Amino acid sequence: MRPAVFLRDSWVARKFVTTNRAIRRRGAEDGSPIPPVKLIRLVTGVPDIQGFLQSGKAGAVTVLDTLESNGIRIAGGDSVLDFGCGCGRVIRHLNHLSVLHGTDYNRKAIEWSTAHLKFAQFATNELAPPLRYQDGQFSLVYAFSVLTHLPEDVQIRWMNEFHRIIRQGGYLIISTHGEFYFNQLNSNEQQDFRSGRLVLRSDGPPGSNRYCAYHPNSYVAQRLAHGFQIVQFVPEGAKGNPNQDLYLLKRIS
């Protein structure tokens, strides 16, 4: 690790020590165990327990508010999947739903979730499909800040896989990097974005926070959401996933 990076990371780690200790002493408000800081950092980018809990709760509120505002009811026997669940950032706040599943690429995160979040069933997945679930198994799948870190072909394959595992008339909630991020792109990237093309930045391996995808709304509508109907689009509406756009999609074919 370069000296400057080491000093920065050490300062960030020290910044949250006192708050992290206090939260661990009193426990999380939702009553579930708190993951190790190394897993929290993997998910959020910083070793901040409070931020992990708050952003996860905001993500859960986003799911529930989106369903309620569109008159969608998750019944007692309906299965729900958190795709890219990590160490339970969002799913821990939805433990009142009846049949919960979570899956993630990171095996350490899934090992922790399996051991500590007993209200849900967890599994691992590879960077690309398939998943182990049955056709039409889920009434709802949500994937926050997942497609935002994958190559285009892998995104399309995952959308096809979501289409397979969601029942006819079921729903998919996703978040994307949209218009808010336009000014962070260079001139060529901005031109591509304005032309409705997906923009990719590969500063790290696919699936990592340093590999970023930026989705024009027209790209989602014309390419990504094939086989789905866009029921709702909320710019910067994915709470807990800063400034990401929110899409509620319905499987129609």
C-alpha positions as CSV (number, residue, x, y, z in Angstrom):
1,M,0.0,0.0,0.0
2,R,1.4,3.4,-0.9
3,P,2.2,5.7,2.1
4,A,-0.4,8.3,1.2
5,V,-3.1,5.7,0.9
6,F,-2.1,4.0,4.1
7,L,-2.2,7.3,6.0
8,R,-5.6,8.2,4.6
9,D,-7.1,4.8,5.4
10,S,-5.6,4.9,8.9
11,W,-7.2,8.3,9.5
12,V,-10.5,7.1,8.2
13,A,-10.4,4.0,10.5
14,R,-9.6,6.1,13.6
15,K,-12.4,8.6,12.8
16,F,-15.1,6.0,13.5
17,V,-13.5,4.1,16.4
18,T,-15.3,5.9,19.2
19,T,-18.7,5.8,17.5
20,N,-18.3,2.2,16.4
21,R,-17.5,1.1,20.0
22,A,-20.5,3.0,21.4
23,I,-22.9,1.4,18.9
24,R,-21.5,-2.1,19.5
25,R,-22.0,-1.6,23.3
26,R,-25.7,-0.6,23.0
27,G,-26.5,-2.8,20.0
28,A,-28.3,-2.0,16.7
29,E,-31.8,-0.7,16.9
30,D,-33.1,-3.4,14.6
31,G,-32.0,-6.1,17.1
32,S,-29.8,-8.0,14.7
33,P,-26.1,-8.6,15.2
34,I,-23.6,-6.0,13.8
35,P,-21.1,-7.3,11.2
36,P,-17.3,-7.0,11.5
37,V,-16.0,-3.6,10.4
38,K,-14.1,-5.3,7.6
39,L,-17.3,-6.5,6.0
40,I,-19.0,-3.2,6.6
41,R,-16.1,-1.4,4.8
42,L,-16.4,-3.9,1.9
43,V,-20.1,-2.9,1.5
44,T,-20.0,0.8,2.1
45,G,-16.4,1.8,1.4
46,V,-15.8,3.1,5.0
47,P,-15.6,1.4,8.4
48,D,-18.7,3.2,9.7
49,I,-21.2,1.1,11.6
50,Q,-23.7,4.0,12.0
51,G,-23.6,4.7,8.2
52,F,-24.0,1.0,7.5
53,L,-27.1,0.8,9.7
54,Q,-28.6,4.1,8.5
55,S,-28.1,3.5,4.8
56,G,-29.5,-0.1,5.1
57,K,-32.6,1.2,6.9
58,A,-33.0,3.9,4.2
59,G,-32.8,1.2,1.5
60,A,-35.4,-0.9,3.2
61,V,-37.7,2.1,3.5
62,T,-37.2,2.7,-0.2
63,V,-38.4,-0.8,-1.0
64,L,-41.4,-0.6,1.3
65,D,-42.4,3.0,0.2
66,T,-42.0,2.0,-3.5
67,L,-44.3,-0.9,-3.1
68,E,-46.9,1.0,-1.0
69,S,-47.0,4.0,-3.4
70,N,-47.7,1.7,-6.3
71,G,-50.4,-0.4,-4.5
72,I,-48.2,-3.5,-4.4
73,R,-48.7,-5.9,-1.5
74,I,-46.3,-8.6,-0.6
75,A,-48.4,-11.5,0.8
76,G,-47.4,-13.9,3.5
77,G,-46.3,-16.6,1.1
78,D,-44.5,-14.4,-1.3
79,S,-40.7,-14.9,-1.7
80,V,-38.4,-11.8,-1.8
81,L,-34.8,-11.8,-2.9
82,D,-32.1,-9.3,-2.0
83,F,-29.6,-9.6,-4.9
84,G,-26.2,-8.4,-3.8
85,C,-27.2,-8.6,-0.1
86,G,-23.6,-8.4,1.2
87,C,-23.6,-8.8,5.0
88,G,-27.3,-7.9,5.3
89,R,-27.2,-4.1,5.0
90,V,-30.8,-3.8,3.8
91,I,-32.4,-7.2,4.4
92,R,-31.9,-6.9,8.2
93,H,-34.5,-4.1,8.2
94,L,-37.0,-6.2,6.3
95,N,-37.1,-9.2,8.7
96,H,-40.9,-8.8,9.1
97,L,-41.4,-10.1,5.5
98,S,-42.2,-13.8,5.5
99,V,-40.0,-15.5,3.0
100,L,-36.7,-13.7,2.6
101,H,-33.6,-14.8,0.5
102,G,-30.3,-13.1,0.0
103,T,-27.5,-13.8,-2.4
104,D,-24.1,-12.3,-3.0
105,Y,-20.8,-12.7,-4.8
106,N,-18.8,-12.3,-1.6
107,R,-18.6,-15.6,0.3
108,K,-17.3,-14.1,3.5
109,A,-20.3,-11.8,3.6
110,I,-22.7,-14.7,3.0
111,E,-21.0,-16.8,5.7
112,W,-21.6,-14.1,8.2
113,S,-25.2,-13.5,7.1
114,T,-26.0,-17.2,7.3
115,A,-24.6,-17.5,10.8
116,H,-26.2,-14.3,12.2
117,L,-29.4,-13.4,10.3
118,K,-31.5,-16.5,10.8
119,F,-34.7,-14.9,9.5
120,A,-33.5,-15.3,5.9
121,Q,-32.0,-18.0,3.6
122,F,-28.7,-17.0,2.0
123,A,-26.6,-18.3,-0.9
124,T,-23.6,-17.3,-3.0
125,N,-23.5,-16.5,-6.7
126,E,-20.8,-16.0,-9.3
127,L,-20.1,-12.7,-11.1
128,A,-22.5,-13.9,-13.9
129,P,-25.6,-16.1,-13.9
130,P,-27.2,-18.5,-13.3
131,L,-28.7,-18.5,-9.8
132,R,-29.8,-21.6,-8.0
133,Y,-33.5,-20.5,-7.7
134,Q,-36.4,-21.9,-9.6
135,D,-38.3,-20.3,-12.5
136,G,-40.8,-17.8,-11.2
137,Q,-39.8,-18.3,-7.5
138,F,-39.9,-14.6,-6.5
139,S,-42.6,-12.0,-6.3
140,L,-40.0,-9.3,-5.7
141,V,-36.3,-9.0,-6.4
142,Y,-34.4,-5.9,-5.4
143,A,-30.8,-5.1,-6.4
144,F,-29.3,-1.9,-5.0
145,S,-26.0,-0.6,-6.4
146,V,-25.2,-3.9,-8.2
147,L,-25.7,-3.3,-11.9
148,T,-23.8,-0.1,-11.3
149,H,-20.6,-2.1,-11.0
150,L,-20.8,-4.6,-13.8
151,P,-19.9,-4.8,-17.5
152,E,-22.8,-4.4,-20.0
153,D,-22.9,-8.0,-21.1
154,V,-23.1,-9.2,-17.5
155,Q,-25.8,-6.7,-16.7
156,I,-27.9,-8.0,-19.5
157,R,-27.4,-11.6,-18.4
158,W,-28.5,-10.7,-14.9
159,M,-31.6,-8.9,-16.2
160,N,-32.5,-12.1,-18.1
161,E,-31.9,-14.1,-15.0
162,F,-34.1,-11.8,-12.9
163,H,-36.8,-12.3,-15.6
164,R,-36.5,-16.0,-15.2
165,I,-36.7,-16.1,-11.4
166,I,-39.5,-13.5,-11.0
167,R,-43.0,-14.8,-11.5
168,Q,-45.2,-13.3,-14.2
169,G,-46.5,-10.0,-12.9
170,G,-43.8,-9.9,-10.3
171,Y,-41.5,-6.9,-9.6
172,L,-37.9,-5.9,-9.8
173,I,-36.4,-2.8,-8.1
174,I,-32.9,-1.7,-9.2
175,S,-30.8,1.4,-8.7
176,T,-28.5,3.0,-11.3
177,H,-26.0,5.9,-11.7
178,G,-28.0,8.4,-13.6
179,E,-28.2,12.1,-14.5
180,F,-26.7,13.2,-11.1
181,Y,-23.4,11.7,-12.1
182,F,-23.2,13.5,-15.4
183,N,-20.7,16.2,-14.3
184,Q,-18.4,13.5,-13.0
185,L,-17.9,12.1,-16.6
186,N,-15.3,13.4,-19.1
187,S,-16.4,15.0,-22.3
188,N,-16.4,11.8,-24.4
189,E,-18.3,10.0,-21.7
190,Q,-20.8,12.8,-21.4
191,Q,-21.4,12.6,-25.2
192,D,-22.0,8.9,-25.0
193,F,-24.4,9.4,-22.0
194,R,-26.4,12.1,-23.9
195,S,-26.6,9.7,-26.8
196,G,-28.2,7.1,-24.7
197,R,-25.3,4.8,-24.4
198,L,-24.1,3.1,-21.3
199,V,-20.9,4.5,-19.9
200,L,-18.3,2.2,-18.2
201,R,-15.3,3.1,-16.1
202,S,-13.0,0.2,-15.3
203,D,-10.7,1.6,-12.6
204,G,-10.9,-1.8,-10.8
205,P,-12.2,-5.3,-11.4
206,P,-15.9,-5.9,-12.4
207,G,-18.0,-6.2,-9.3
208,S,-15.9,-3.8,-7.2
209,N,-16.7,-0.3,-6.2
210,R,-14.0,1.0,-8.6
211,Y,-15.8,-0.5,-11.7
212,C,-18.7,1.9,-12.4
213,A,-21.5,1.9,-14.9
214,Y,-23.6,5.0,-15.7
215,H,-27.1,4.5,-17.1
216,P,-29.0,7.1,-19.2
217,N,-32.7,6.7,-18.6
218,S,-33.3,6.0,-22.3
219,Y,-30.8,3.1,-22.1
220,V,-32.6,1.5,-19.3
221,A,-36.0,1.8,-21.1
222,Q,-34.8,0.6,-24.5
223,R,-32.1,-1.9,-23.6
224,L,-31.8,-2.9,-20.0
225,A,-35.5,-3.4,-19.1
226,H,-36.3,-5.8,-21.9
227,G,-39.2,-8.1,-20.8
228,F,-40.2,-5.6,-18.1
229,Q,-42.5,-2.6,-17.9
230,I,-41.1,0.5,-16.1
231,V,-43.8,1.2,-13.5
232,Q,-41.9,4.0,-11.7
233,F,-38.8,6.0,-12.3
234,V,-37.5,8.2,-9.5
235,P,-34.4,10.3,-10.2
236,E,-32.0,10.0,-7.2
237,G,-34.7,8.0,-5.5
238,A,-32.7,5.0,-4.2
239,K,-32.3,6.2,-0.6
240,G,-29.3,4.7,1.2
241,N,-27.5,4.5,-2.1
242,P,-26.5,8.1,-2.5
243,N,-28.0,9.9,-5.5
244,Q,-28.7,6.7,-7.5
245,D,-31.8,6.5,-9.6
246,L,-34.6,4.1,-8.7
247,Y,-36.6,1.9,-11.1
248,L,-39.6,-0.3,-10.3
249,L,-40.0,-2.8,-13.1
250,K,-42.8,-5.3,-13.6
251,R,-42.3,-8.6,-15.5
252,I,-44.8,-8.5,-18.4
253,S,-43.6,-11.3,-20.7
